Amino acid sequence: MKKVLAAGAMLLALLLGGIGAALAMLATAGAAEADHMSVNDVPEAYRSWLVRAARDCRDPGLTPALLAAQLFEESGFRADARSPAGAEGPAQFMPSTWATWGRDDDASGSASPYEIGDAVMAQGRLMCSLLRQARSSGIPDDSRRLALAGYNAGWAAVEGSRGVPPFGETQRYVADIMGNLVRFGGTGLMSEIIGSGAGPDAARRAATQVGVPYSYGGGSPAGPGLGHCDGEDGFQAGRCQADTTVGWDCSALVQYAYWPARQLPRTAAEQYSATADRPVARDGLRTGDLLFWRHADGHVYHVALYRGDGRMISAPKTGDVVKETPIADMPAADFVGATRP
């Protein structure tokens, strides 16, 4: 399979932009992990710890950008921060919570919520645990939003509300952090998407969903949701994953990204039919354009948002997550065309 994709990479790159585009695409094809683990607009003392905390978690939803946006909300990156309620350090740990999650990660001889390394690593461990609880809870919302709510209000409040609790502080906390992901993201999906209009706006909205699981049939204009299994779709290793996974399939992510400015239909095939009268030439692609692939029988099976620079944002398949990848990761022979909603 990798050989097939690699062969298609050069062909589609040449079609999209010539030899220069092909070389650029090949240069970036192996950079997805680096992009996922990069971070912007953060004090230097925090950078390596943010990357380490995210890597140690091994959950695709916990990125350095998410941790950075959370730290900015908690303390504005002030290591000496202390709240009136007694929360301490840049990650604002209460002493009782610190007793559970705090360690001497920076090998200074003591574990302190005021030491950047200790605080960020403890923040990562707590968020990692909350993300696991969110994914297994069955609550139909973005696991990152639920984990952030749990960090702020306690997981019991999330479970009791079956979602982000209706507390003004918690609602603002979650919205502010999710809204700042693009600011703190690195060179890949989470980098700032320039431009105005429906296309760039849709790409920015899709970018907020990076790391959310793929779930066949899952998602709507309201957000990620439980999927379902249909024939062979939604299964992994012979087991239905979609009906217990809150997330997105490819067309639901696109529908969500454009809603309500462009109210696209639900499936990839329907979206192609609805926009096919506005085709886009390969050398005229703009941010937010829709990219479609189909099987030999003509059925359109996948849609993605064009990101720019030969890359796309999409929800790929069961077992994967929303992410940015080179367009060339998809089979060139299946590419049917691009449209502009």
Number of C-alpha atoms within 10 A of each C-alpha: 7 8 8 12 14 17 15 20 22 20 17 24 24 16 14 20 17 14 14 10 18 20 15 14 23 16 10 17 18 12 15 16 10 14 18 27 22 21 29 20 13 20 10 9 11 18 18 14 21 27 24 17 23 27 17 13 19 11 15 20 24 28 27 30 30 26 25 30 24 25 24 19 19 22 18 15 21 17 18 14 18 18 13 6 7 12 19 23 26 26 31 26 24 16 13 9 13 20 12 10 18 22 18 17 19 16 10 11 8 13 20 19 30 20 18 23 26 24 30 30 26 25 26 27 17 20 25 23 13 22 25 14 18 26 22 13 18 16 22 21 22 24 28 26 20 27 29 28 26 26 20 19 17 14 21 11 17 23 17 10 12 15 22 24 22 11 12 8 12 18 16 13 21 22 13 15 23 19 13 19 27 23 18 21 26 21 16 23 26 28 20 17 17 10 10 10 10 20 24 23 19 25 25 24 19 26 25 18 28 24 23 25 29 31 34 31 25 26 27 21 17 10 19 26 25 23 23 18 16 12 7 9 16 25 20 13 7 8 9 19 22 28 18 18 28 30 32 34 31 27 29 27 31 32 25 23 30 23 17 11 13 14 14 23 16 19 20 27 19 14 22 27 13 14 15 15 11 12 17 17 11 15 10 11 21 18 25 28 24 27 24 20 24 19 13 9 6 11 11 21 15 24 29 25 30 25 30 18 17 20 22 25 30 30 31 23 20 20 15 14 22 26 24 26 23 23 28 25 18 19 19 21 13 17 19 14 16 25 23 19 21
